[in-house]
Amino acid sequence: MSKHRMSAIECVQGLSLLVIVALGLAGQLPIARAAALGDSDIGEFYRFDGASSKAPGLLLRQEPLEQHQSLARASQNIRLLYTSTEGLFARETVAVSGALYLPRGEPPEAGWPLLVWAHGTVGIADVCAPSWNGRQQRDSTYLNYWLANGYAIAASDYQGLGTRGTHPYLSTRPSAYSNLDIVRAVSKGGFPVSDAVVVIGQSQGAGAALATAMYAPDYAGELDIRGVVATGAPYFSAEGLAVIQATRPTEEVDPTLGYNFLALSKLSLIDPDFVLEDYVSEQVLPVARSVSDTCYAELKERVVKEGVSYNKAFKKSPANVLQPAFKRMEYPTLALSVPVFIGIGGKDLSTPARMQQALVKDACAAGAVIEAHFYRRGTHSSVVNGSTEDSSVFVEAAFSGVDITGNCNNLPF
């Protein structure tokens, strides 16, 4: 648990994301205890019945992406289906979808340096999978920047997005395994990419990127992970969640309640007695249930349109069922074995600056090499592209094998 504390105002600002993080833990218990939420038939490519008999990290299928799913600066836009270890209990192999983007021109002799992109919140419905639904403009701009500078990009949809099963939203181990196994699949697929890898991610994806580096030594020790770039990174504690729940404004329309609804129904995965109707008001139930076929952007718009506040949404707090699940969302370690670039927006309301600063300080105390950058006017979204001037230097150094010392002894905040 972090030794650093947020103010009451900062806790309120971070409330929705903190609540959803805890809620997201619900997806870590056996999927068999409830019907898979978000599953739909988005095409034969995403269906594969024989994954359980295969090893993780194998390429199953590939095909060209359609235009709306592609990146403009890529010479090839490829949809992938590959095997990965189911990350909730690591007991079986499942199929996971994603994409590979290759730059234009001739690759270097060692292959294009490979970035692994970990995306932020899109929803839990299969139709929200980025390899199917495409990417928002911010992310397209960001990924095209890296392509234009000669980097290949492997981008997992994450377990359960696009493929069978409920996406375990914000759960660290499933996303880490999905990221590590797409590297394995691409490496074995004959694509012109380097063995060396840097993982980059934003928000939900920042947590996934950090977790990828944390789980790599034990799960995929053969991979050459060189570093991590994380912007808008979450960092939570049970105590912080309790404070936020106690200080939250409950009467105002809250667009970020969409985060809560993305994961609330998954509570049935950890508690067979959980009934959604016991917690969500009858008036708001249609909104809460819509997570199964609605992506986050549209869900957020619906919350605003229907004037949903916390008090309007909930007739009973689900907090009592969250604590056993919350532990599953913690990072496995902060003693990372690779250097990490962390970009913090001073005006970030989703993962407040103090939250990210606590992550930096605790990781530094654990012995990690952290290069922290503070963008005073940066928001949760603008820090993504606003950090590229600095992060590109970090990424180039990581691939080049240059010693990165970080700035733990001289933090910019």
Secondary structure as GFF3:
##gff-version 3
##sequence-region A 1 413
A	DSSP	alpha_helix	8	13	.	.	.	ID=ss1
A	DSSP	alpha_helix	15	24	.	.	.	ID=ss2
A	DSSP	three_ten_helix	25	28	.	.	.	ID=ss3
A	DSSP	three_ten_helix	31	33	.	.	.	ID=ss4
A	DSSP	three_ten_helix	44	46	.	.	.	ID=ss5
A	DSSP	three_ten_helix	51	53	.	.	.	ID=ss6
A	DSSP	beta_strand	59	64	.	.	.	ID=ss7
A	DSSP	three_ten_helix	67	69	.	.	.	ID=ss8
A	DSSP	beta_strand	74	85	.	.	.	ID=ss9
A	DSSP	beta_strand	93	103	.	.	.	ID=ss10
A	DSSP	beta_strand	112	118	.	.	.	ID=ss11
A	DSSP	three_ten_helix	126	128	.	.	.	ID=ss12
A	DSSP	alpha_helix	130	133	.	.	.	ID=ss13
A	DSSP	alpha_helix	137	148	.	.	.	ID=ss14
A	DSSP	beta_strand	152	156	.	.	.	ID=ss15
A	DSSP	alpha_helix	172	188	.	.	.	ID=ss16
A	DSSP	beta_strand	193	202	.	.	.	ID=ss17
A	DSSP	alpha_helix	204	219	.	.	.	ID=ss18
A	DSSP	beta_strand	224	231	.	.	.	ID=ss19
A	DSSP	alpha_helix	238	247	.	.	.	ID=ss20
A	DSSP	alpha_helix	257	264	.	.	.	ID=ss21
A	DSSP	three_ten_helix	265	269	.	.	.	ID=ss22
A	DSSP	three_ten_helix	276	278	.	.	.	ID=ss23
A	DSSP	alpha_helix	285	289	.	.	.	ID=ss24
A	DSSP	three_ten_helix	290	292	.	.	.	ID=ss25
A	DSSP	alpha_helix	296	305	.	.	.	ID=ss26
A	DSSP	alpha_helix	310	313	.	.	.	ID=ss27
A	DSSP	three_ten_helix	319	321	.	.	.	ID=ss28
A	DSSP	alpha_helix	323	326	.	.	.	ID=ss29
A	DSSP	three_ten_helix	327	329	.	.	.	ID=ss30
A	DSSP	beta_strand	340	345	.	.	.	ID=ss31
A	DSSP	alpha_helix	353	365	.	.	.	ID=ss32
A	DSSP	beta_strand	370	375	.	.	.	ID=ss33
A	DSSP	alpha_helix	382	386	.	.	.	ID=ss34
A	DSSP	alpha_helix	388	400	.	.	.	ID=ss35
###
